[in-house]
Amino acid sequence: MTFTETLNLQTELNIITEDLGNQINCFEKNELGMISFSNKEVGSIKILFDIKFKELQKVNKSLTSNFKKEYKEYRLAKRKLRYNN
């Protein structure tokens, strides 16, 4: 897998996990502010979230270990864009 493919996969997984997290947060919370995962619908979304989040962690680890130089340059370029505008 190339650096750009890995970045694209990271972006895709970020979008998926953010969407699943928002879906989970839409459910009613108990008196402690926690969401009950005993509901099958919430539980299935949580399982999918956990799977995708674990994939995202693996991709992030791959980026930092396999593409250390490219990822550092990518982050620096991204920072320059953010702070120069």
C-alpha positions in Angstrom: 0.0 0.0 0.0 1.4 3.4 -0.9 1.4 6.5 1.2 -1.4 8.2 -0.7 -3.6 5.1 -0.5 -2.9 4.9 3.2 -3.9 8.6 3.6 -7.1 8.0 1.7 -7.9 5.0 3.8 -7.2 7.1 7.0 -9.5 9.9 5.7 -12.3 7.4 4.9 -12.0 5.7 8.3 -12.1 9.0 10.1 -15.3 9.9 8.3 -16.9 6.5 9.1 -15.9 6.6 12.8 -17.1 10.2 13.2 -20.5 9.3 11.6 -20.9 6.1 13.8 -19.9 8.1 16.9 -22.5 10.7 16.1 -25.1 8.0 15.6 -24.2 6.5 19.0 -24.4 9.9 20.7 -28.0 10.4 19.4 -29.3 7.7 21.7 -30.7 8.5 25.1 -28.3 8.7 28.0 -29.0 7.3 31.5 -28.8 9.4 34.8 -25.0 9.0 34.8 -24.7 10.4 31.3 -23.8 7.0 29.8 -25.5 5.3 26.8 -26.9 1.8 27.5 -25.5 -0.6 25.0 -28.0 -3.3 26.0 -30.2 -2.0 23.2 -29.5 -4.1 20.1 -29.5 -1.2 17.7 -27.0 0.7 19.8 -25.0 -2.4 20.4 -24.7 -3.2 16.7 -23.5 0.4 15.9 -21.0 0.2 18.8 -19.6 -3.1 17.5 -19.2 -1.6 14.0 -17.6 1.5 15.5 -15.1 -0.6 17.5 -14.1 -2.5 14.4 -13.6 0.6 12.3 -11.8 2.4 15.1 -9.4 -0.5 15.5 -8.8 -0.4 11.7 -8.1 3.4 12.0 -5.6 2.7 14.8 -3.8 0.2 12.6 -3.7 2.7 9.7 -2.4 5.4 11.9 0.3 3.1 13.3 1.2 2.2 9.7 1.5 5.8 8.7 3.8 6.7 11.6 6.0 3.6 11.3 6.1 2.8 7.5 5.9 6.3 6.1 7.6 8.3 8.8 9.4 10.8 6.5 6.4 11.2 4.1 3.9 11.7 6.9 6.2 14.3 8.6 6.4 16.3 5.4 2.6 15.9 4.9 1.9 17.3 8.4 4.3 20.2 8.0 2.7 21.1 4.7 -0.7 20.9 6.2 0.3 23.1 9.1 1.8 25.7 6.8 -1.5 25.9 4.9 -3.5 26.2 8.1 -1.3 29.0 9.6 -0.4 31.0 6.5 -4.0 31.7 5.5 
